């Protein structure tokens, strides 16, 4: 006996689906704000100029206070790029889902063999729009991730440089104390 199917089609339009993925990132940012989180701002020098995230060529010549200020700016840069990298990763994930949705919605509207449907889907402007958005999100994420990696590396380098200076200063103090001790004994 054949089964009776009263299947309702719950498909949404491609436009509604794509808009839904756009709302995801906005909803997440709202949720973070409600929970008291604030995304870091781009670092700004005391002069009001934005920090460009690069170490100066004369970093070895900086005084201790200047080096500490640079470390603080670089930490802020790493925080800022880290959060923006996470947002870019979320956008990349959402755009990949948009590609899946566009492919499925477009493919459903095409006729012909499997190969014909695939070819028609791939060349359809709705699929191409979603795919271009994904490609741009992928490239943006990759570039931003490398910028964040560089900022994190520079924070570590600056921290080690400051620690090395501190150890050299302490060794110098110890040497002075040893010399003073020798003079008192004589």
Secondary structure as GFF3:
##gff-version 3
##sequence-region A 1 186
A	DSSP	alpha_helix	14	34	.	.	.	ID=ss1
A	DSSP	three_ten_helix	59	61	.	.	.	ID=ss2
A	DSSP	alpha_helix	64	109	.	.	.	ID=ss3
A	DSSP	alpha_helix	114	123	.	.	.	ID=ss4
A	DSSP	alpha_helix	125	185	.	.	.	ID=ss5
###
